[in-house]
Amino acid sequence: MRVLLNTFSLVAMTALASAALSANDVPQENGAQKRATATAEPVREYQRLRSPEVMKVVERVADYQITAMAAGLNPIKTGEGYPNPKGWVQAALFIGLTELADRSANLRYKQLILQRGEANQWKLAARKYFADDQAIGQSYLWASRNGAGEVAASEVKAEFDAILSKPSTVALEFTGHREGTGFEALGCQSRWCWSDALFMAPPAWFELSRQTGDPKYAEFAKKEFWAATEYLFDNSENLYFRDSRFFERRDAAGRKVFWSRGVGWAFAGLARMIDRLPEGDADRARMIVLFQRMAGKLKAIQKSDGYWAPSLLANGPNTPAESSGTGFYTYGLAWGISRGFLDRGTYEASARKGWAALLRAVHPDGKLGYVQPVSDRPDEVSYDDTQLYGVGAFLLAGTAIAEL
């Protein structure tokens, strides 16, 4: 079967034909109005949300991103050109698309995931031990269960078997890496020494054990997850530091620096890990407790406008809107309520306020704004900033909100 390098064209044409929705599906404000209302109190907005309307907006944002990719439009401020089709920036989008494909009657999302995997020949990105380069494997494993067959999981299994044959045992203190694929070149990033890694890699390891019936992948992931958590989790704040460089870092007001998207990667990663472990598993029970601790803290520091601040503890009323961290938190809270891990009466308003905030980040054409560019710390963000991983977080949030 001949697979084109750019596999978006067929799906994009379908999306273009069907992406137009009623103006009632999402508030249609112009750019100036959007910026003016980014911090508006969303109570009335979230109270009227219903599942079909939520899914229409989710599909609208997905369709915009699919057609933008087909057109070759670079996301703003990538710093690295158009994202690697096997890399984490695209992987986060495709992880979101798997949740949408599970819930949408439109087959174009499933088709796109399968096409991307075929175009990638089901291979992971180049750096074997680097968690970010394993993230796309989550969409391959989804494809393996949804029509692609064992071939979609074969490369993931081969790569993970190679890692298990020679696991890295380096310290978790954060160090940079040089070019190369072996763990020696990656420094601490040959293990999960930064919070982002907890979204990128472990769900794939747990899913591979679930599909193969072989516990060795899950056992490795449990060991590495708890090592990272023991090192990076702040027990007094119930939040993850992004990496060891932030342990002693403080902002101008003397507050600890917890990066919103960095904590969001871990919170959403926990949800995806828990879903892939069997009931009765002791580590799953521990993860649920950890998830609940984080949820309590996140509820307490959510801003009145529904967003979470780029630096979580610097959450005053004049801090900017930021949609990628907010997307992951909204997803996690809604997911936790649906699974029965979080009390609906305590957390539902927070989840729905987060979703209403995300709606205000959607441009009239379906583009998602207020996505902080590629970084590893709190930074500036504007209404026009977008990125594929932010859309992935939005899709996770929207599909979880629809289940409420």
N, C-alpha and C positions, 0 to 999 in steps of 0.2 A: 504494500500500500504506500503510495507516495504521500509524504507529509510535508507541507510547506513550512518554511522557517517561521513565517508569521501566520499563526493559525487562527487569528481573530476574525478574518474577513467574512466568512460565511455567517458566523454567529452574529457579528456586528451588523450585517445587513438585516438580519432578522430583528435584531434589537432596534435598529433605526426605524423599522416599519411599525414597531409596537410600543416604543418608549413614550410616546406622547400620552399624557394623562390629563384628566380634568384638573382645572385650576383649584378644585376643592381638595385635591389629594394632599397638598402641602401648601402652607401659606406662601403666596407669590409676591414677595416684597422685592423691590429693586435693591441694588447694592447699598445705597445710602441708608435705606430703611433697615436692611439686615444689620449693618454695623450699629445703627442706633438702637436696635432691639436685641442685640446679642446678649445683653445682661438683664433683659426684662424678666419679671417674675412670671413663670410659665404655668401657674396653677390651673387656670381655666383651660389652657391648651391641653395639658396632659389628662385632665379629667374627661375630655371628650374622645380620647383615642379608642379605637376599636381595631380588632385584629385585621380585617380586610383592608382598612385604610393604611395600617402600618405596613403590610406587605406590599401595597402599591408603591409606597415611598421607597421601601427597601429595593424593589425591582427597578425603580426609576433611577436610583443612585447607581446600582449595579450596571444598568444599561448605559448610562452616561460613561462610566469608566471603561466598559467594553468597547464602545465606539471610539472613545478617545485613544485607547491603545491601538485599535485597528488603524486609526489615522496617523499613528506615530507621534501623537502629542506627548511631549515629555512632561511628567509631573514637575511642578515648580520646585526649584532649588534642590535637585537630587544631589548635586555635587559629584555625580558619577555617571552622567549620561543616562541613556534609557536603561531601566533596571534589567539586570541579568535575569533571563527567563527561568533560571534555576535558583536564583538568589532569594534572600529573605524578604526583600521588598515586594516582589511578586508573590512569594509564598504566602505571606500574610493575607493578601487579597484572595488567593485561591482557597485558603483555609476558610475564610468567610463565605466564599462561593459554595463550598461543600455543604454548609448549613442551609444556605438558600436553596440549593438543588434538592435537598431533602424535603423541602416544604413547598416548593413552587410547582404548579402544574405545567409550567413552561419548561420544555426539555433543553432549551438553549444553554442553561447553566451547566447541566450535566455534560452536554456536548463540548462545551468549552473546556471543562476540566479534563475530559478524556483527550481532546485535541492537544492541550498543553503537554500532558504526559507523553503522548505519542511523539510530539515534536522534540521533546527532551530525551526521547528514547528511554524514559523512565529512570534516568540517571540523576543522582544528586549533584550538587555543585562540587567544586574541585577539592575543597579543603576537608578531608575525611573526618577529622576530629572536631571541626568547628561547628557548634550547635546551629548557627545561622544557616549553614549550608546543608543541614539535615531537614530544615523546616518544610521544604517542598515535598518531602516524603510523606507528610500527612495527607496531602491531596492524592498522592499515588496510592496510598493504602485505602483511601476512600474509593478511588477508582477500581481498585482490585475487588471490592465488594459490590461494585455497581456497574458491572459489565465488561471491565477490561481484563479480568481474570488474573491468574497467578503471575503473569509476566509483569504486571504493574508493581508487584511487591518484590520481585526477584532482586533488583539492584539494591533496594533498601536493605534487604536481608543480607546480601553479600557484603555491603559496606559495614553493617553493624556486626556481622560475624568477624570481619577483619579487625574492628576496634576491640571486640572481646578477646581476640587472640593476643592483643598487645595493648592493654588499656593504659592510659596515661595516669600517672600518680603524682603529677607536679603539685606544688602548693597552690592555694587559691588566691594568694595576694596578686592584685591586678598588675599585669605586665603587658606590654605591647607585643606584637608578633611581627615576624618578617615573612617574606614570601616563602611558600612551601606548603606541602600537604601533610607532612608528618607532624606528630604532636610536639616534637622538639622545636619546630618553627613557630608554633602558635603560642608558646609560653603558657600562661594559666588558662588561655582560651581553648586549650585542648581539653579542658574540663568546663564545668558550668560555673564559672567564677564571676558572672555578671547576670543581673536579674533578667535581662531579655532572653537569655538562654533557656529559662524555665518555661517559656512559651514555645520556643523553636523546636527543641529536641525531645523532651520526655514524653509528650503525647504520642509521638511516633513509636518510641520504644515500647510503651504500654500497648499500643494498638497492634504492633507486630506480635507480641506475646498472645494477645487475644485471638489473632487470626491464625497463628501457627500452632497454638497450644503449648508452646515451649516457654517455660517461665524464665529462662535465663535473661531475656531482654528486659522484662519487668524488674527482675532482681537487680540488674545493673542500674537501671533508671532510679529505682528506689534508693540505692546506696548513694548515687551521685546527687540526687535531689536533696536528701537529708544532709549531706555534707555541705552543699551550697546554702541550704537554709540555716544550718547551724552557724555558718560563717557570715551570711549577709543579712539575716533577719534581726531587726531591732526589737527586742522583747518589750521594751518600755513604750515604744510607739506603735507596735504591731504592723510595721511596714518594712519592706525590703530596701536596703541601700542598693543603689545601682551597681556598685562594685567597691572594693576596699579603698579607693581614692577618696570616697565620700565619708568615711567613718568619722573623721575629725573635722570635716568641712562645715562651716557655718555661714549663713548669709549675713547681710549688714545688720540685721536685727538680732543676731545671735541664735537663729533657729537652725536646726538640722536641715540638710538639703535632701529631700526625697523627690526624685524626678517623677512626674505624673505618669508618663508613658512607661518608664522603667518599672514602676510598681504595678502599672496596668498589665504589662507583659506577664508578670508573676501571678497576679490575681486571675486573669483569664486563663493562664496556663494551668493553674490549680483546678479550675473547673473542667478543663479538657482532660486532665489526668484522672480526676475522680471518676469521670464518666467512663473511663476505660479500665477501671479496676472492679473486680467482683465484690458484691456485697459480702460482708463478713471478713474481708481482707483488713488486717490490722493497720496496715499503712494507709489504706483508704480512710479508715476512721480517724487516724491522726491528721490526715490532710483536711478532712472536713472541719475538725476543730480549728486548725490553722486558718482555713478559709473563713470561718465564722469570726475569728478574732480580727482578721483584716476587714471584713465587712462592717463590723461595729465601728472601727476607726474611720473607715471611708465614709460611712454615713455621717459621722460626727463632723467631718471636715469638708463636706460638700458645700459649695457656695450657695447662697440664696438664689442665684440665677440658674442653678441646676448643673453648672459645669464644675469640674475640679480644676484647681489652679495648676499651672505648669510646675511650680514648686509647691508641693502639697500643703505644707504648713504655712506658707506665705499666701494665705487665702482671703485677703481683704477684699472689699467690694469693688475695688478698682483694678483688680488683676485681670489679665486678658482671658477671653474664651479660648479653650483648647479642646479639640474634638477627638484626638486619638486616645488619650488617657480616659476621657469621659466615655468614649465608646466601650473601652474594655471594662470600666467599672459598671456601666449600665448593663452590659452583657452579664457580668458576674452576678450582680444583684438579682436581675430577673431570672437568670438560670438557677440561682440558689433558692429563690422563692418557689419556682416550678418544681424543683426536686424535693422540696420540703426541708431543706437545710437552713433556711432563713424564714423567720416569722413574717407572714404576709402583712399583718397589721403594722409591724415595725418598719419594714423595708420597702413596701410597694411604692409609697409616695416618693421615696428617694430614687428608685429605679425609673419611675415615670417622669419625674422632674429631669433626670438625666437624659431621657429620650426626647423630651420637649426641647431641651437645650440643643441636642443634636439636630433636631429639625430646623432650628434657626441657623445652623451652619450650612444647610443645603441651599445652593444657589437655585435660581429659577429654572436653569437648564439641567439640574440634577448633579452638578459638580458639588463635592463636599469641600467646604472650606474650614478654616481655623485648624488645620493639621500642622502641628509643629514639624518643620523639616528634619531630615536625618540628623541625629545628634546623639549625645549620651548624657545630656543634662538639661535643666530648664533653660528655655531660650525664648526669643521673641517669636510671635506668630500673628498672622493677619487673616482677614476674611478670605483673601485670595490664595492662601497657601493650601496646597493639597498634596496628597501622596497616596500610593496604592495601599500601604499598610493602614492608613487611616480609614480608607473605604472598607478594608477587611474588618476592622473593628466595628464600623458602622453596621455592616451586614450581620456580624455576630450579635450586636446589640438589638437590632431590629427584629431578627428572627426569634430571639429570646423574649423580647417584649410582646411579640405577637402571640406567644404561648401563654402569656398572662391573660 
